[in-house]
Amino acid sequence: MSRRVTVILFLLFGAGLLLVWRPFSNDADGSNAATTRTMQPDFTAFGLETRIFESDGVLAHKIKSEKMSHYNQIGLTELKRPVYTVFSEQGEELWEVSAAQGTFYDDQTLILEHNVEILALEPDTHIEQVLTEYLIVDLKNESMSTEHPVSIHGPRLLIRGNGMTADLKAERMELKRHVKTIFQPAE
């Protein structure tokens, strides 16, 4: 009986050693498996420009970027230093939105992150520049929104708030929570 117990203990000890030894034996295999799970883009383009037209052929939006990496399987395109331009119904540039990085989804949603800057391209506007760190642009509904802090600059005007919605068709912008306004009257 003690011989059986000794053999069983020896087998259990051997199995335990095998289980402990196996995960540490092939570090290269573990890292190799992790790299094969990383998704590769279907294509990468540099300096590409995408134009979106209305049904009547009028240019509505333009997106250009230093680098675009498209992932067809998950329906998104990663953008490096994207610039999004909004056009009027007459084809004039109204707004230019730039950021350090962005993501464009197949459902026509553009998400911009890090140093987002919205510039008014029309002269004599009340709002010249809007700054934030994160912005969601819905190209279908022609709207923009964020929940992050926003800084709005105009001639002799500075407005700070948290969160914003904007209707690009109506050219209307609304702060969700106003924090501070500084107005300097004309001299």
C-alpha positions as CSV (number, residue, x, y, z in Angstrom):
1,M,0.0,0.0,0.0
2,S,2.8,2.4,0.8
3,R,4.4,1.6,-2.6
4,R,1.1,2.7,-4.4
5,V,1.0,5.9,-2.3
6,T,4.6,6.7,-3.2
7,V,3.9,6.1,-7.0
8,I,0.8,8.3,-6.9
9,L,2.6,11.1,-5.0
10,F,5.5,10.8,-7.5
11,L,3.1,11.1,-10.5
12,L,1.3,14.1,-8.9
13,F,4.6,15.8,-8.1
14,G,5.7,15.2,-11.8
15,A,2.4,16.5,-13.1
16,G,2.8,19.6,-10.9
17,L,6.3,20.2,-12.2
18,L,5.1,19.9,-15.7
19,L,2.3,22.4,-15.2
20,V,4.6,25.0,-13.5
21,W,7.4,24.5,-16.1
22,R,5.3,24.7,-19.3
23,P,4.0,28.4,-19.1
24,F,7.6,29.6,-18.7
25,S,9.2,27.4,-21.3
26,N,8.3,29.3,-24.5
27,D,8.1,33.1,-24.0
28,A,8.7,33.6,-27.7
29,D,5.6,31.5,-28.5
30,G,3.4,33.6,-26.1
31,S,4.5,36.9,-27.6
32,N,4.2,35.6,-31.1
33,A,0.6,34.6,-30.4
34,A,-0.2,38.1,-29.1
35,T,1.2,39.7,-32.2
36,T,-0.9,37.5,-34.5
37,R,-4.0,38.6,-32.7
38,T,-3.2,42.3,-33.4
39,M,-5.4,43.4,-36.3
40,Q,-3.6,44.7,-39.4
41,P,-5.2,47.4,-41.5
42,D,-6.6,46.5,-44.9
43,F,-4.8,49.5,-46.4
44,T,-2.9,52.5,-45.3
45,A,-2.7,55.7,-47.2
46,F,-0.8,58.9,-46.8
47,G,-2.1,62.4,-47.7
48,L,-5.5,61.0,-48.7
49,E,-8.6,63.2,-49.1
50,T,-12.2,62.0,-48.9
51,R,-15.0,64.1,-50.3
52,I,-18.6,63.5,-49.5
53,F,-21.3,64.9,-51.9
54,E,-25.0,65.6,-51.5
55,S,-27.4,63.8,-53.7
56,D,-27.5,66.8,-56.1
57,G,-23.7,66.7,-56.5
58,V,-22.8,69.6,-54.2
59,L,-19.7,69.0,-52.1
60,A,-20.9,68.7,-48.4
61,H,-17.9,67.5,-46.4
62,K,-14.2,66.9,-46.9
63,I,-11.8,64.9,-44.7
64,K,-8.1,64.8,-45.3
65,S,-5.4,63.3,-43.2
66,E,-1.6,62.8,-43.1
67,K,-2.2,59.1,-42.6
68,M,-5.3,56.9,-42.9
69,S,-5.4,53.2,-41.8
70,H,-8.6,51.4,-42.8
71,Y,-9.9,48.3,-41.0
72,N,-12.7,46.9,-43.2
73,Q,-13.5,44.0,-40.8
74,I,-14.6,46.4,-38.0
75,G,-15.7,49.3,-40.2
76,L,-13.4,52.1,-39.2
77,T,-10.5,54.3,-40.4
78,E,-7.9,55.6,-38.1
79,L,-6.7,59.2,-39.0
80,K,-3.5,61.0,-38.1
81,R,-3.8,64.8,-38.0
82,P,-7.3,64.8,-39.7
83,V,-8.8,68.0,-41.1
84,Y,-12.6,68.0,-41.6
85,T,-14.1,70.8,-43.7
86,V,-17.8,71.7,-43.8
87,F,-19.3,73.4,-46.9
88,S,-22.4,75.5,-47.4
89,E,-25.2,74.6,-49.8
90,Q,-23.5,77.0,-52.2
91,G,-20.2,75.1,-51.9
92,E,-18.3,77.6,-49.8
93,E,-16.1,76.5,-46.9
94,L,-17.8,77.3,-43.6
95,W,-15.9,75.4,-40.9
96,E,-12.6,73.6,-40.6
97,V,-12.1,71.1,-37.8
98,S,-8.6,69.7,-37.0
99,A,-7.2,67.4,-34.4
100,A,-4.1,65.3,-33.6
101,Q,-6.0,62.0,-34.2
102,G,-9.3,60.8,-35.2
103,T,-11.5,57.8,-36.1
104,F,-14.0,57.7,-39.0
105,Y,-16.7,55.0,-38.8
106,D,-18.7,53.4,-41.6
107,D,-21.9,54.9,-40.1
108,Q,-20.6,58.4,-41.1
109,T,-19.4,59.3,-37.5
110,L,-16.1,61.1,-37.1
111,I,-14.5,61.2,-33.7
112,L,-11.7,63.7,-33.2
113,E,-9.3,63.6,-30.2
114,H,-6.5,65.7,-28.8
115,N,-6.1,69.4,-29.6
116,V,-9.4,69.7,-31.5
117,E,-9.8,73.1,-33.1
118,I,-12.8,74.4,-34.9
119,L,-12.2,77.4,-37.1
120,A,-14.8,79.6,-38.8
121,L,-13.8,80.2,-42.4
122,E,-16.3,82.9,-43.1
123,P,-15.2,86.5,-42.4
124,D,-17.0,88.7,-39.7
125,T,-18.4,85.9,-37.6
126,H,-19.1,86.1,-33.9
127,I,-17.3,82.8,-33.2
128,E,-13.8,82.5,-34.8
129,Q,-12.4,79.5,-32.9
130,V,-13.6,76.6,-30.7
131,L,-11.1,74.5,-28.7
132,T,-11.7,71.1,-27.0
133,E,-10.1,67.7,-26.5
134,Y,-12.8,65.4,-27.9
135,L,-15.5,65.9,-30.5
136,I,-18.0,63.7,-32.2
137,V,-19.1,64.7,-35.7
138,D,-22.2,63.1,-37.1
139,L,-21.9,63.7,-40.9
140,K,-25.4,62.3,-41.7
141,N,-27.1,64.8,-39.3
142,E,-24.5,67.5,-39.8
143,S,-24.0,68.0,-36.1
144,M,-21.1,68.1,-33.6
145,S,-21.1,67.4,-29.8
146,T,-18.8,66.9,-26.9
147,E,-19.0,66.5,-23.1
148,H,-15.5,67.9,-22.5
149,P,-14.5,71.4,-21.6
150,V,-14.9,73.9,-24.4
151,S,-13.3,77.3,-25.1
152,I,-15.0,79.6,-27.6
153,H,-13.1,82.6,-29.0
154,G,-14.4,85.5,-31.0
155,P,-13.6,89.1,-31.5
156,R,-13.2,90.5,-28.0
157,L,-15.0,87.4,-26.6
158,L,-14.0,84.3,-24.6
159,I,-16.5,81.8,-23.4
160,R,-15.7,78.7,-21.4
161,G,-18.0,75.8,-20.7
162,N,-18.4,72.1,-20.3
163,G,-20.0,70.2,-23.2
164,M,-21.4,71.6,-26.5
165,T,-23.7,70.7,-29.3
166,A,-23.6,72.3,-32.7
167,D,-26.0,72.1,-35.7
168,L,-23.9,72.7,-38.8
169,K,-26.9,73.3,-41.1
170,A,-28.5,75.9,-38.8
171,E,-25.1,77.3,-37.8
172,R,-26.1,77.1,-34.2
173,M,-23.8,76.2,-31.2
174,E,-25.0,75.6,-27.7
175,L,-23.0,75.1,-24.5
176,K,-24.4,72.4,-22.1
177,R,-22.9,74.1,-19.0
178,H,-21.6,77.6,-19.0
179,V,-18.6,78.3,-16.8
180,K,-17.3,81.8,-17.7
181,T,-17.6,84.6,-20.2
182,I,-15.1,87.4,-20.8
183,F,-16.3,90.2,-23.1
184,Q,-14.1,93.2,-23.9
185,P,-16.1,96.1,-25.4
186,A,-14.8,98.0,-28.4
187,E,-12.6,100.9,-27.6
